């Protein structure tokens, strides 16, 4: 499952979702129906989870970057307190750690997540070798959007089966999902696509839309 296959299949799923999101935006333009908004929101969430499923920076690189950021911050704050504020070394060291942990941990976490997403998007873009998406003939905009979402679900399902090979039961899959961040992201993306499909189908059958 590791290696080039995961990003390649994810690239196709991401491309299908990106295309579906563009179609959905046009299809639901001007609609204030809550299900239309839900479909857009859940689809956006699915695309985010697909980016997470690439692994982004990777655990090792993320840990190394965290250490570098925290180490640099500790050195900078300690130097500032010691040389600028004139605090003795012991006091500077005592104050530095809580200042960094409580004052900078959350900004660093957000920075790492932003870098992680950027790396994930770049990995998807580099791996995008899927053929152009061709909708079934004679299908309208709504049917095309639903078809794209179902195709994306197919890709996500295949990826989850690959990732969870050897875990035939739902309980085993769930235990693995808690330990495997990529599988958890794939599962969340699949859930988000399912809800987006349901919301879109409800909106398409809404009386006000049928009347329009």
C-alpha positions as CSV (number, residue, x, y, z in Angstrom):
1,X,0.0,0.0,0.0
2,X,2.9,2.4,0.7
3,X,4.8,3.9,-2.2
4,X,3.5,5.3,-5.4
5,X,0.2,3.5,-5.5
6,X,-1.5,5.4,-2.7
7,X,-0.8,8.9,-4.0
8,X,-1.7,7.8,-7.5
9,X,-5.1,6.5,-6.5
10,X,-5.6,9.4,-4.1
11,X,-4.8,11.7,-7.0
12,X,-7.7,10.2,-9.0
13,X,-10.1,10.4,-6.0
14,X,-9.0,14.0,-5.4
15,X,-9.4,14.9,-9.1
16,X,-12.9,13.4,-9.1
17,X,-13.9,15.3,-6.0
18,X,-12.4,18.6,-7.3
19,X,-14.4,18.2,-10.5
20,X,-17.5,17.3,-8.6
21,X,-17.1,20.3,-6.4
22,X,-16.9,22.6,-9.4
23,X,-20.0,21.0,-10.9
24,X,-21.8,21.3,-7.6
25,X,-21.0,25.0,-7.3
26,X,-22.6,25.7,-10.6
27,X,-25.5,23.4,-10.0
28,X,-26.4,24.9,-6.6
29,X,-25.6,28.5,-7.5
30,X,-28.2,30.9,-6.1
31,X,-29.8,28.2,-3.9
32,X,-30.2,28.9,-0.2
33,X,-31.6,25.5,0.6
34,X,-29.7,24.0,3.6
35,X,-29.1,20.7,1.9
36,X,-27.4,22.4,-1.0
37,X,-25.1,24.2,1.5
38,X,-24.5,20.9,3.3
39,X,-23.5,19.1,0.1
40,X,-20.9,21.8,-0.6
41,X,-19.6,21.7,3.0
42,X,-19.3,17.9,3.2
43,X,-17.6,17.8,-0.2
44,X,-15.1,20.4,0.9
45,X,-14.5,18.2,3.9
46,X,-13.9,15.2,1.8
47,X,-11.3,17.0,-0.3
48,X,-9.5,18.0,2.9
49,X,-9.5,14.4,4.2
50,X,-8.0,13.2,0.9
51,X,-5.1,15.7,1.3
52,X,-4.6,14.3,4.9
53,X,-4.6,10.7,3.5
54,X,-1.4,11.5,1.6
55,X,0.5,11.6,4.8
56,X,1.7,15.1,4.2
57,X,5.0,15.7,5.8
58,X,5.1,12.3,7.3
59,X,5.6,11.5,11.0
60,X,9.4,11.7,11.0
61,X,9.6,15.0,9.2
62,X,6.8,16.5,11.2
63,X,8.5,15.4,14.5
64,X,11.9,16.8,13.3
65,X,10.3,20.1,12.3
66,X,8.5,20.3,15.7
67,X,11.8,19.8,17.5
68,X,13.5,22.5,15.4
69,X,10.7,25.0,16.0
70,X,10.5,24.4,19.7
71,X,14.3,24.4,20.1
72,X,14.6,27.6,18.2
73,X,11.8,29.2,20.2
74,X,13.3,28.1,23.6
75,X,16.7,29.5,22.6
76,X,15.2,32.8,21.4
77,X,13.0,33.3,24.5
78,X,15.8,32.3,26.9
79,X,18.2,34.7,25.1
80,X,15.6,37.5,25.2
81,X,14.9,37.1,28.9
82,X,18.6,36.7,29.8
83,X,20.2,39.4,27.8
84,X,17.5,41.9,27.2
85,X,15.4,41.6,30.4
86,X,18.5,40.8,32.5
87,X,17.1,37.8,34.3
88,X,19.6,35.3,35.8
89,X,20.1,32.1,33.9
90,X,18.0,30.0,36.3
91,X,15.1,32.3,36.2
92,X,15.3,32.6,32.4
93,X,15.3,28.8,32.0
94,X,12.4,28.5,34.5
95,X,10.2,31.1,32.7
96,X,11.2,30.0,29.1
97,X,9.6,26.6,29.1
98,X,6.1,27.5,30.1
99,X,6.2,30.6,27.9
100,X,7.0,28.5,24.9
101,X,4.7,25.6,25.7
102,X,1.6,27.7,26.5
103,X,2.3,30.7,24.3
104,X,3.7,29.1,21.1
105,X,2.5,25.5,21.1
106,X,-0.8,26.3,19.4
107,X,0.7,28.6,16.7
108,X,3.3,26.0,16.0
109,X,0.6,23.3,15.7
110,X,-1.3,25.5,13.2
111,X,1.9,26.2,11.3
112,X,2.7,22.5,11.1
113,X,-0.8,21.7,9.9
114,X,-0.6,24.3,7.2
115,X,2.7,23.0,6.0
116,X,1.3,19.4,6.2
117,X,-1.7,20.4,4.0
118,X,0.6,22.2,1.5
119,X,2.9,19.2,1.2
120,X,-0.2,16.9,0.8
121,X,-1.6,19.0,-2.0
122,X,1.7,19.1,-3.8
123,X,2.0,15.3,-3.5
124,X,-1.5,14.9,-5.1
125,X,-0.7,17.3,-7.9
126,X,2.6,15.5,-8.7
127,X,0.9,12.2,-8.7
128,X,-2.1,13.2,-10.9
129,X,-1.8,10.8,-13.7
130,X,-5.5,9.8,-13.9
131,X,-7.2,10.2,-17.3
132,X,-9.7,13.0,-17.9
133,X,-13.1,12.4,-16.2
134,X,-15.7,11.7,-18.9
135,X,-19.3,11.8,-17.6
136,X,-21.8,9.1,-18.9
137,X,-23.5,10.2,-22.1
138,X,-27.0,11.8,-21.8
139,X,-26.6,12.7,-18.1
140,X,-27.5,16.1,-16.9
141,X,-25.5,18.3,-14.5
142,X,-27.1,16.7,-11.4
143,X,-26.5,13.2,-12.6
144,X,-23.0,14.0,-13.6
145,X,-22.2,15.4,-10.2
146,X,-23.6,12.3,-8.5
147,X,-21.7,10.1,-10.8
148,X,-18.4,11.8,-10.0
149,X,-19.0,11.5,-6.3
150,X,-19.8,7.8,-6.6
151,X,-16.7,7.2,-8.7
152,X,-14.7,9.0,-6.0
153,X,-16.3,6.7,-3.4
154,X,-15.2,3.7,-5.5
155,X,-11.6,4.9,-5.4
156,X,-11.7,5.6,-1.7
157,X,-13.3,2.2,-1.0
158,X,-10.6,0.4,-3.0
159,X,-7.9,2.3,-1.1
160,X,-9.4,1.4,2.3
161,X,-9.6,-2.3,1.3
162,X,-5.9,-2.1,0.3
163,X,-4.9,-0.3,3.4
164,X,-6.8,-2.7,5.7
165,X,-5.9,-5.9,4.0
166,X,-6.0,-8.8,6.4
167,X,-8.6,-7.2,8.7
168,X,-11.8,-8.8,7.5
169,X,-14.1,-7.7,10.3
170,X,-15.5,-4.2,11.1
171,X,-14.0,-4.4,14.6
172,X,-10.5,-5.1,13.2
173,X,-10.9,-2.3,10.6
174,X,-12.0,0.1,13.4
175,X,-9.0,-0.8,15.6
176,X,-6.6,-0.3,12.7
177,X,-8.3,3.0,11.8
178,X,-7.4,4.4,15.3
179,X,-3.7,3.5,14.7
180,X,-3.4,4.4,11.1
181,X,-3.9,8.1,10.4
182,X,-4.1,7.6,6.6
183,X,-6.8,5.0,6.9
184,X,-8.6,7.3,9.3
185,X,-8.5,10.1,6.7
186,X,-9.7,7.7,4.0
187,X,-12.6,6.6,6.2
188,X,-13.5,10.2,7.0
189,X,-13.4,11.2,3.3
190,X,-15.6,8.3,2.4
191,X,-18.1,9.3,5.1
192,X,-18.0,12.9,3.9
193,X,-18.7,11.9,0.3
194,X,-21.6,9.7,1.5
195,X,-23.2,12.6,3.3
196,X,-22.6,15.0,0.4
197,X,-24.4,12.5,-1.9
198,X,-27.3,12.2,0.5
199,X,-27.6,16.0,0.9
200,X,-27.5,16.5,-2.8
201,X,-30.1,13.9,-3.5
202,X,-32.4,15.5,-0.9
203,X,-31.9,18.9,-2.4
204,X,-32.6,17.5,-5.9
205,X,-35.9,16.1,-4.7
206,X,-36.9,19.2,-2.7
207,X,-40.4,20.5,-3.7
208,X,-39.3,24.1,-4.4
209,X,-36.6,22.8,-6.8
210,X,-39.0,20.6,-8.6
211,X,-41.5,23.5,-8.9
212,X,-38.7,25.7,-10.2
